[in-house]
Every structure is written in C-alpha cells, then in structure tokens.
Amino acid sequence: MRLSCGVIFVSGIPGETERGGGMIGSIRIGLALLLICIATLVMAPLQMLVLKTGLFNPGTVPRFWHRIVLKALGLRVHVRGTIAPQRPLLIASNHISWTDIMVIGSLADVAFIAKSDVAGWPVFGSLARLQRTVFVERERKGRSGDQAGEIAGRLAGNDAVVLFAEGSTGDGNHLLPFKSTLFGAARLALGNSNAETVYIQPVAIAYTKLQGMPMGRQHRVAASWIGDADLVPHLLDVLRERAMDVEVQFGEPLEFKAGSDRKQVTRRVEGEVRTMMLEALRTRQRAR
C-alpha cells in the first residue's frame, strides 16, 4: 500500500480473493479511493473558501462530499421521516461506525459533535474541522460546561447539531446508554438565544443488508467500528464488502424547555432511538 493525497491506495491486498474478487476487486477498491481523493481535493478548497467568505451555506459542500463518499463505499441509504424544520435543533443518534457521519451528513446540512482526539487525525481531522465539527473531551468532566456552551452557541446560531449520544460506537445490535451531560447544551442554548424551546430529534441508524441479503447479528460486525479499532483497515473492509444498506429513521422532535429535566429527556430520546433501531432490524430479519 502507498499513501497519496491523504488516502490509502491498494495494490495487491493479501486475502482479497475471497471478498474483493482478486485483481478486479483491488482495481475496484483503488478506483473507489481515487474517487474519494479527487472529490476531497476539489471540495476541500471550495469549503475553505465558503467558510472564509460566508458566501454560501457552509453545510452544502460537505453534504455533496458525503454523497460521493457513500457512492464510492457502496452504501445505500434508505430514509424514513425527515429532519425537523424547527430550530434550535439537536439531533440525537445512535452510533455504529464512522460511516454514520457520511450517512447523516448526506441527508442534511448539519454540524457534528466528535471526541477531541479526532481533531488530531491525519486528513480526517482536517475534514472534520472543515465541516465545523465541535470537538469535546468526554473524559474530562471539568470541561463539560465549556463544551456544552460551545454546542449551545451553535444551536443558538440555528445550526442543526448532531450528537452521537452513546458516547461511543455500538455493535449495531444493541443500543448503549445515552450520556446526558451534553444534553445540557439544550438548556444553555435557551439562555443564549431568544428561543423558548430547543428541539431534540431522535434518529436511529441501522445497517440492515449486506450485498442485498438481510444481515444477521453476526454479520453486523462488517459495518460496526468498535472501540479503538484502526480506521484504515475498517475502511478497506467496507470497500471489500462492496454493498451495504443502511436505514435512517427520523423521529418526532421532543421539546426541551427551561423547566425540562435533562436526564428524563435523555431517557425519552434513548427509548425512541432504541424502538426505531430495533424496528428496522426486525423488519429486515422478517424479510429474510
């Protein structure tokens, strides 16, 4: 393998015969990565210009970039519902893989909340900053107030902000408990704007098919990116699989007002996301 344009290009990957189709698979993966590289080289400077001049909506270029990446990866997105029109809006989603960012980012002009170490990743950290990502240090509770304040500022500025509320990636079969701390940004946003309500919209992501066949519990590891797993090997694994279907369901937004209990709202949102995710998985299992 060699590194070019900040993207890995593949030449003769060992073990490619089974899933990638040998030389043809290697060529296909190389072309997919070339497409991602070209799109990035074209759109990154354009996004820099947008952020510097403010001439266009800063969410438009990332949205088209995410769509190109999804096409290159072979991910097909199926959507139920729509992003809520109300503002300020905090989108609370489950989290399975780094591909979740492309999935949601392809559907709407949004900003993401990410853990702070992402900012230091080669290439990916720069791309995250271009999308105006808010970086948070989840392990440093003493900074949670400042971090919630930054998110609140984005909400007060009418950005739709995406929070992966589990605080980590799950296996795609179960939902991890939602962290309530950063939901405190909703209350701070009320103080930073003239709004009387912040809307929190539950969103469920479920990876449901692999190469056209419904995924079982044991197969969802192909989509999930767990813990400290390296990003590049997982990227190549996704490309080897060639085609995955992912379902995104937007729930009805919940109102968060000055008197709302943060922990109760967190549990309600978590319950909504769990219900939608399990519904998507069961529906695809019945379709087997």
C-alpha positions in Angstrom: 0.0 0.0 0.0 1.1 3.6 -0.5 -0.2 6.9 0.7 -1.3 9.5 -1.8 -3.5 12.6 -1.4 -4.0 11.6 2.2 -5.9 8.4 1.1 -4.8 4.8 1.1 -4.4 3.2 -2.4 -4.4 -0.5 -2.6 -2.1 -2.7 -4.7 -2.5 -6.4 -4.3 -4.1 -6.7 -0.9 -3.5 -10.1 0.7 -6.7 -12.1 1.3 -8.6 -10.1 -1.3 -9.5 -13.2 -3.3 -12.4 -14.2 -1.1 -14.4 -11.0 -0.8 -12.8 -8.4 -3.1 -12.6 -10.6 -6.3 -8.8 -10.8 -6.6 -7.3 -8.3 -9.1 -10.7 -7.0 -10.1 -11.5 -6.3 -6.5 -8.3 -4.5 -6.0 -8.9 -2.3 -9.0 -12.4 -1.6 -7.9 -11.2 -0.5 -4.4 -8.4 1.6 -6.0 -11.0 3.4 -8.2 -13.3 4.0 -5.2 -10.5 5.5 -3.2 -9.4 7.6 -6.2 -12.9 9.0 -6.5 -12.8 9.9 -2.8 -9.4 11.5 -3.2 -10.4 13.6 -6.2 -13.7 14.7 -4.6 -11.7 15.8 -1.5 -9.1 17.7 -3.5 -11.8 19.6 -5.3 -14.2 20.2 -2.5 -11.9 20.9 0.5 -10.5 24.1 -1.0 -14.1 25.1 -2.0 -15.3 24.6 1.5 -12.3 26.7 2.8 -13.5 29.5 0.6 -17.1 29.1 1.8 -16.0 29.3 5.4 -13.7 32.3 4.8 -16.2 34.4 2.7 -19.5 33.2 4.1 -21.0 33.4 0.6 -22.8 30.1 0.7 -24.4 27.8 3.2 -21.4 26.1 4.9 -23.3 22.8 5.0 -23.8 22.4 1.3 -20.4 21.3 0.1 -19.9 18.7 2.9 -23.3 17.3 2.1 -22.3 16.7 -1.6 -19.0 15.3 -0.5 -20.7 12.8 1.9 -22.9 11.6 -1.0 -19.9 11.0 -3.2 -18.1 9.0 -0.5 -21.2 6.9 0.2 -21.4 6.1 -3.6 -17.7 5.1 -3.6 -18.1 2.9 -0.5 -21.2 1.2 -1.9 -23.5 2.3 0.9 -27.2 2.6 0.0 -29.2 4.9 2.3 -32.9 4.4 2.9 -34.7 7.2 4.9 -37.9 7.3 6.9 -39.1 10.7 8.0 -37.3 14.0 7.6 -35.1 16.3 9.6 -37.2 18.6 11.7 -37.6 22.1 10.4 -37.7 23.6 13.9 -34.7 25.5 15.3 -32.7 25.3 17.5 -32.3 21.6 16.8 -30.2 19.0 18.5 -30.2 15.6 16.6 -29.5 12.7 18.9 -28.5 9.5 17.2 -27.1 6.1 17.9 -23.5 5.4 16.7 -22.2 2.3 14.9 -19.4 3.4 12.6 -17.5 6.3 11.2 -19.8 5.8 8.1 -22.7 7.2 10.2 -21.2 10.7 9.6 -21.4 10.2 5.9 -24.9 8.8 6.2 -26.4 11.7 8.2 -24.2 14.3 6.5 -25.5 13.3 3.1 -29.1 14.0 4.1 -29.0 17.5 5.6 -26.8 20.5 6.3 -25.6 19.6 9.8 -22.6 20.0 12.2 -21.3 17.1 14.2 -20.0 16.7 17.8 -16.9 14.5 17.9 -14.4 13.4 20.5 -11.4 15.6 20.8 -8.8 13.1 19.5 -10.5 13.1 16.1 -9.1 16.7 15.6 -5.6 15.2 15.6 -6.2 12.5 13.0 -4.3 13.0 9.7 -6.6 14.1 6.9 -9.8 13.2 8.8 -9.3 15.8 11.5 -8.9 18.5 8.8 -12.0 17.3 7.1 -13.9 17.4 10.4 -12.8 21.0 11.0 -14.0 22.0 7.5 -17.4 20.7 8.5 -17.3 22.9 11.6 -17.3 19.9 13.9 -17.4 20.6 17.7 -14.7 18.7 19.4 -15.4 17.6 23.0 -13.2 15.8 25.7 -15.7 13.3 27.0 -13.4 12.1 29.8 -12.7 15.5 31.3 -15.8 16.2 33.2 -14.4 19.6 34.4 -14.7 20.9 30.9 -18.2 19.7 30.2 -19.7 23.1 30.9 -17.4 24.9 28.4 -18.1 22.2 25.8 -21.8 22.3 26.3 -21.5 26.1 26.0 -19.9 25.8 22.5 -22.6 23.4 21.4 -25.2 25.8 22.8 -23.7 28.6 20.8 -24.1 26.6 17.6 -27.7 25.8 18.5 -28.4 29.4 19.2 -27.0 30.2 15.8 -29.6 27.9 14.2 -27.2 25.2 13.3 -28.6 21.6 13.3 -26.1 19.8 15.5 -25.7 16.0 15.6 -24.9 14.3 18.9 -23.9 10.6 18.9 -25.4 10.3 22.3 -24.0 6.9 23.3 -20.5 8.5 23.6 -19.0 5.5 21.7 -19.8 3.2 18.9 -22.0 0.1 19.4 -22.1 -3.2 17.6 -25.3 -2.4 15.6 -27.4 -4.9 17.6 -27.8 -3.1 20.9 -28.0 0.5 22.0 -25.6 1.8 24.6 -27.0 4.1 27.4 -27.2 7.7 26.3 -24.9 10.2 28.0 -27.0 13.0 29.5 -24.2 15.6 30.1 -24.0 17.1 26.6 -27.8 17.3 26.5 -27.2 20.2 29.0 -26.3 22.2 25.9 -30.0 22.4 25.1 -30.6 24.4 28.4 -27.7 26.7 27.7 -29.0 27.3 24.2 -32.2 28.7 25.7 -30.1 31.3 27.6 -28.0 32.2 24.5 -31.0 32.9 22.2 -34.5 34.3 22.2 -35.9 30.8 21.8 -38.2 29.4 24.4 -37.7 25.8 23.2 -34.8 23.7 21.9 -36.0 20.7 19.8 -34.3 17.4 20.2 -34.9 14.9 17.4 -34.2 11.2 17.9 -32.6 9.5 14.9 -31.9 5.8 14.5 -29.3 4.2 12.2 -29.4 0.5 11.4 -27.2 -1.4 8.9 -29.6 -3.9 7.5 -28.3 -5.6 4.3 -25.0 -6.9 3.1 -24.7 -7.5 -0.7 -28.5 -7.5 -0.9 -29.1 -10.1 1.8 -30.5 -9.2 5.3 -27.8 -9.0 7.9 -27.9 -11.3 10.9 -26.5 -10.3 14.3 -23.2 -12.0 13.5 -22.8 -10.1 10.2 -23.2 -6.6 11.5 -19.6 -6.6 12.5 -19.0 -5.8 8.9 -20.5 -2.3 9.5 -19.6 -1.6 13.1 -16.4 0.1 14.1 -15.8 -0.7 17.7 -13.6 1.0 20.3 -10.0 1.7 19.3 -10.0 -0.3 16.1 -7.8 1.2 13.3 -9.7 3.3 10.8 -7.9 2.3 7.6 -8.3 -1.5 7.9 -12.0 -0.9 8.6 -12.3 1.4 5.5 -10.8 -1.4 3.4 -13.2 -3.9 4.9 -16.2 -1.8 4.0 -14.9 -1.5 0.4 -14.3 -5.3 0.2 -17.9 -5.9 1.2 -19.0 -3.9 -1.9 -22.6 -3.1 -0.8 -24.4 -2.4 2.4 -27.8 -1.0 3.0 -28.4 1.4 5.9 -31.7 2.7 7.2 -32.1 6.1 8.9 -35.3 6.9 10.7 -36.1 10.4 11.9 -38.4 10.5 14.9 -40.6 13.3 16.1 -38.7 16.1 17.9 -39.1 16.5 21.6 -39.4 19.9 23.2 -36.8 21.0 25.7 -37.8 24.0 27.8 -36.4 25.9 30.7 -38.1 23.6 33.2 -37.3 20.3 31.4 -35.4 17.6 33.3 -32.2 16.8 31.3 -31.9 13.2 32.5 -35.6 12.5 31.8 -35.4 13.9 28.3 -32.2 11.8 27.7 -34.0 8.7 28.7 -37.0 9.5 26.5 -34.8 10.2 23.5 -32.9 7.0 24.2 -36.1 5.0 24.3 -37.3 6.5 21.0 -34.0 5.7 19.2 -34.0 2.1 20.6 -37.5 1.5 19.4 -36.8 2.8 15.9 -33.5 0.9 15.6 -35.0 -2.4 16.7 -38.0 -1.9 14.4 -35.6 -1.5 11.4 -33.6 -4.6 12.3 -36.7 -6.8 12.9 -38.3 -5.7 9.7 -35.3 -6.7 7.7 -35.0 -10.0 9.6 -38.6 -10.8 8.7 -37.8 -10.0 5.1 -35.2 -12.8 5.0 
